[in-house]
Amino acid sequence: AMEKYHLFFNLLFRLKRIEWMMNNTWRQSTVLNHSLQIMVSKYGTVELGPSSSVTRDNTLSRMKRLLRKFSMTRQSMLHFITNLQSYLMFEVLESGWNNLVHKLRKAKSLDEV
């Protein structure tokens, strides 16, 4: 039983870590988006390489579309992770806890648990 609980809580910990990383990528993409806007407003172009410079509207719109797709994918993944965590915590773990409490109340000795 201890091995199962260890695996279960390890999974919950990993899900929490993934959630944290997803939120961190949101912060990073927000900083990137602001940096791109500042760079375009200040210099008028965005340098994609050492010798390539394209017009501001085309590059900025392409980058914004890419960041938007990235954001939507990240949000879908975060939604799934959050729902999985909620299911595991409230449907799986809480019902197991309620069963344990019920058995503890009925038990007369530690062997009956």
DRENFIVEX-217609 format. One record per atom (N, C-alpha, C): residue in one letter; atom name; x negated, z negated, y. Coordinates in steps of 0.001 Angstrom, whole numbers, plus 500000, padded with zeros to 6 digits. Atoms other than C-alpha are relative to their C-alpha. Layout:
DRENFIVEX-217609
- A/CA/X/Z/Y
...
This chain:
DRENFIVEX-217609
- A/N/499165/500000/498803
- A/CA/500000/500000/500000
- A/C/499125/500000/501254
- M/N/500877/500058/498823
- M/CA/497134/499203/502379
- M/C/499392/501372/500303
- E/N/500562/498663/499803
- E/CA/495650/502668/501842
- E/C/501024/500916/500668
- K/N/498945/499182/499387
- K/CA/499006/504288/502721
- K/C/500184/499641/501466
- Y/N/499887/500423/498610
- Y/CA/499303/502217/505884
- Y/C/498794/500470/500811
- H/N/501200/499534/499312
- H/CA/495728/503079/506794
- H/C/500104/501490/500324
- L/N/499835/498568/499772
- L/CA/496430/506798/506387
- L/C/501065/500272/501066
- F/N/498902/499811/499057
- F/CA/499687/506506/508327
- F/C/499558/499677/501431
- F/N/500426/500378/498660
- F/CA/498175/504657/511283
- F/C/498830/500855/500492
- N/N/501045/499047/499624
- N/CA/495167/506963/511241
- N/C/500633/501286/500534
- L/N/499275/498822/499525
- L/CA/497594/509884/511605
- L/C/500588/499737/501377
- L/N/499437/500328/498693
- L/CA/499363/508132/514483
- L/C/498919/499954/501073
- F/N/501103/500046/499045
- F/CA/496025/507484/516175
- F/C/499531/501400/500358
- R/N/500437/498623/499739
- R/CA/495012/511128/515804
- R/C/501020/500745/500854
- L/N/498969/499371/499176
- L/CA/498337/512271/517236
- L/C/499908/499519/501444
- K/N/500149/500537/498650
- K/CA/497839/509963/520216
- K/C/498780/500615/500685
- R/N/501217/499376/499464
- R/CA/494340/511400/520690
- R/C/500273/501453/500402
- I/N/499637/498618/499667
- I/CA/495727/514952/520607
- I/C/500853/500025/501256
- E/N/499160/500082/498802
- E/CA/498344/513961/523174
- E/C/499134/499765/501244
- W/N/500887/500276/498874
- W/CA/495611/512565/525427
- W/C/499205/501253/500381
- M/N/500775/498784/499731
- M/CA/493550/515756/525071
- M/C/500868/501071/500654
- M/N/499080/499028/499389
- M/CA/496582/517902/525916
- M/C/500242/499664/501469
- N/N/499816/500409/498610
- N/CA/497206/515886/529063
- N/C/498739/500234/500814
- N/N/501260/499743/499319
- N/CA/493536/516190/529951
- N/C/499837/501491/500311
- T/N/500081/498562/499729
- T/CA/493709/519987/529626
- T/C/500942/500384/501134
- W/N/499105/499742/498873
- W/CA/496673/519939/532020
- W/C/499286/499678/501317
- R/N/500736/500374/498780
- R/CA/494544/518100/534596
- R/C/498915/501034/500309
- Q/N/501072/499024/499788
- Q/CA/491684/520556/534098
- Q/C/500558/501340/500465
- S/N/499435/498710/499589
- S/CA/493913/523625/534398
- S/C/500569/499917/501415
- T/N/499519/500176/498630
- T/CA/495456/522202/537576
- T/C/498840/500095/500989
- V/N/501191/499917/499149
- V/CA/492001/521747/539097
- V/C/499509/501447/500072
- L/N/500433/498598/500022
- L/CA/491071/525290/538020
- L/C/500910/500856/500872
- N/N/499052/499222/499203
- N/CA/494223/526721/539576
- N/C/499776/499769/501496
- H/N/500254/500300/498588
- H/CA/493567/524943/542877
- H/C/498668/500596/500461
- S/N/501309/499437/499645
- S/CA/489931/526026/542846
- S/C/500081/501501/500190
- L/N/499835/498554/499864
- L/CA/490916/529650/542314
- L/C/500700/500344/501310
- Q/N/499276/499726/498761
- Q/CA/493377/529526/545192
- Q/C/499112/499776/501223
- I/N/500902/500285/498891
- I/CA/490787/527962/547496
- I/C/498943/501091/500113
- M/N/501035/498971/499997
- M/CA/488150/530509/546476
- M/C/500544/501314/500546
- V/N/499419/498749/499523
- V/CA/490483/533439/547100
- V/C/500334/499900/501485
- S/N/499658/500120/498581
- S/CA/491707/532097/550424
- S/C/498755/499947/500877
- K/N/501225/500129/499214
- K/CA/488159/531357/551584
- K/C/499181/501291/500016
- Y/N/500889/498841/500110
- Y/CA/486285/534435/550316
- Y/C/500737/501329/499876
- G/N/499226/498766/500108
- G/CA/489080/536958/549764
- G/C/499885/500688/498657
- T/N/500150/499413/501329
- T/CA/487867/537846/546250
- T/C/499631/498912/499012
- V/N/500435/500886/501075
- V/CA/487164/536235/542941
- V/C/498959/500763/499207
- E/N/501081/499356/500747
- E/CA/483866/537100/541292
- E/C/500206/499748/498507
- L/N/499838/500125/501441
- L/CA/484381/537799/537598
- L/C/498682/500139/499261
- G/N/501316/499819/500616
- G/CA/480770/538597/536900
- G/C/498978/500216/501089
- P/N/501056/499851/499001
- P/CA/477447/539238/538593
- P/C/500201/501201/500924
- S/N/499878/498811/499156
- S/CA/478385/542694/539863
- S/C/501438/500450/500187
- S/N/498618/499543/499898
- S/CA/482171/542865/539646
- S/C/500765/499144/500991
- S/N/499131/500674/499042
- S/CA/484497/542001/542464
- S/C/501252/500856/500126
- V/N/498744/499256/499927
- V/CA/488137/543011/542388
- V/C/500865/499396/501089
- T/N/499166/500459/498896
- T/CA/490896/542644/544916
- T/C/500634/498663/499692
- R/N/499515/501374/500150
- R/CA/492286/539204/545486
- R/C/501367/499938/499329
- D/N/498644/500078/500557
- D/CA/495939/539928/544646
- D/C/500019/500286/498508
- N/N/500023/499619/501406
- N/CA/495217/541638/541333
- N/C/499375/498901/499140
- T/N/500704/501014/500790
- T/CA/492733/539041/540098
- T/C/500758/498687/499982
- L/N/499288/501269/499927
- L/CA/494681/536037/541310
- L/C/501283/500045/499181
- S/N/498757/499908/500773
- S/CA/497931/537274/539776
- S/C/499710/500018/498503
- R/N/500353/499996/501429
- R/CA/496221/537995/536444
- R/C/499601/498613/499535
- M/N/500433/501345/500377
- M/CA/494605/534563/536414
- M/C/501165/499022/499986
- K/N/498831/500883/499979
- K/CA/497843/532840/537361
- K/C/500896/500239/498782
- R/N/499217/499712/501210
- R/CA/499687/534637/534553
- R/C/499354/499389/498770
- L/N/500721/500574/501128
- L/CA/496999/533571/532100
- L/C/500121/498482/499985
- L/N/499841/501458/499924
- L/CA/497117/529969/533315
- L/C/501429/499575/499681
- R/N/498593/500311/500302
- R/CA/500923/530035/533106
- R/C/500259/500080/498492
- K/N/499841/499890/501459
- K/CA/500821/531257/529488
- K/C/499333/498825/499296
- F/N/500717/501147/500561
- F/CA/498258/528601/528696
- F/C/500811/498717/500185
- S/N/499205/501187/499707
- S/CA/500436/525960/530349
- S/C/501252/499926/499117
- M/N/498797/499980/500844
- M/CA/503538/527023/528427
- M/C/499658/499686/498544
- T/N/500430/500286/501367
- T/CA/501661/526952/525118
- T/C/499642/498531/499845
- R/N/500373/501414/500026
- R/CA/500197/523545/525904
- R/C/501234/499104/500038
- Q/N/498780/500796/499897
- Q/CA/503623/522221/526870
- Q/C/500789/500020/498695
- S/N/499311/499921/501300
- S/CA/505158/523453/523599
- S/C/499306/499134/498957
- M/N/500758/500822/500944
- M/CA/502389/521809/521610
- M/C/500192/498514/500303
- L/N/499805/501394/499606
- L/CA/502760/518570/523573
- L/C/501396/499514/499631
- H/N/498627/500334/500387
- H/CA/506514/518610/522974
- H/C/500081/499712/498502
- F/N/500010/500203/501444
- F/CA/505959/518963/519234
- F/C/499306/498693/499621
- I/N/500767/501213/500300
- I/CA/503328/516187/519151
- I/C/500804/498756/500370
- T/N/499207/501148/499545
- T/CA/505564/513819/521138
- T/C/501185/499749/499069
- N/N/498867/500159/500916
- N/CA/508561/514464/518892
- N/C/499556/499508/498629
- L/N/500524/500452/501286
- L/CA/506463/514001/515753
- L/C/499634/498521/500066
- Q/N/500337/501411/499830
- Q/CA/505111/510699/517074
- Q/C/501257/499133/500022
- S/N/498754/500767/499917
- S/CA/508614/509496/517920
- S/C/500666/499885/498641
- Y/N/499402/500026/501335
- Y/CA/509917/510453/514496
- Y/C/499256/499024/499098
- L/N/500781/500873/500868
- L/CA/507069/508696/512714
- L/C/500152/498525/500396
- M/N/499902/501390/499550
- M/CA/507354/505556/514842
- M/C/501378/499411/499745
- F/N/498668/500586/500004
- F/CA/511109/505112/514936
- F/C/500797/500261/498729
- E/N/499261/499706/501224
- E/CA/512412/506755/511773
- E/C/499259/499518/498756
- V/N/500780/500337/501189
- V/CA/509599/506123/509314
- V/C/499507/498557/500056
- L/N/500641/501314/499921
- L/CA/507713/503051/510479
- L/C/501009/498877/500225
- E/N/499034/501062/499710
- E/CA/510635/501070/511884
- E/C/500903/499702/498811
- S/N/499167/500251/501180
- S/CA/512766/501544/508779
- S/C/499211/499248/498931
- G/N/500858/500735/500927
- G/CA/509843/500380/506633
- G/C/499826/498556/500432
- W/N/500127/501348/499465
- W/CA/509419/497362/508902
- W/C/501276/499198/499745
- N/N/498720/500679/500243
- N/CA/513126/496514/508616
- N/C/500148/499626/498526
- N/N/499961/500311/501433
- N/CA/512884/496707/504816
- N/C/499101/498818/499675
- L/N/500922/501104/500232
- L/CA/509877/494376/504848
- L/C/500584/498681/500505
- V/N/499401/501218/499440
- V/CA/511629/491839/507094
- V/C/501151/499531/499115
- H/N/498882/500345/500882
- H/CA/514711/491955/504860
- H/C/499490/499368/498698
- K/N/500570/500550/501239
- K/CA/512602/491356/501728
- K/C/499343/498646/500243
- L/N/500615/501287/499682
- L/CA/510704/488534/503441
- L/C/501046/498895/500134
- R/N/498933/501000/499843
- R/CA/513946/486744/504294
- R/C/500612/499612/498663
- K/N/499420/500272/501311
- K/CA/515209/487030/500729
- K/C/499016/499310/499055
- A/N/501009/500491/500937
- A/CA/511931/486036/499079
- A/C/499871/498485/500053
- K/N/500200/501444/500119
- K/CA/511453/482510/497838
- K/C/498502/499671/499874
- S/N/501436/500197/500142
- S/CA/507740/482982/497097
- S/C/499287/501296/500409
- L/N/500788/498845/499583
- L/CA/504935/485342/498071
- L/C/500005/501084/498937
- D/N/499969/499003/501086
- D/CA/505124/487046/494653
- D/C/501229/500873/500061
- E/N/498760/499236/499919
- E/CA/508673/488204/495362
- E/C/499942/501082/501092
- V/N/500125/499018/498916
- V/CA/507573/490106/498448
- V/C/499406/501260/499411
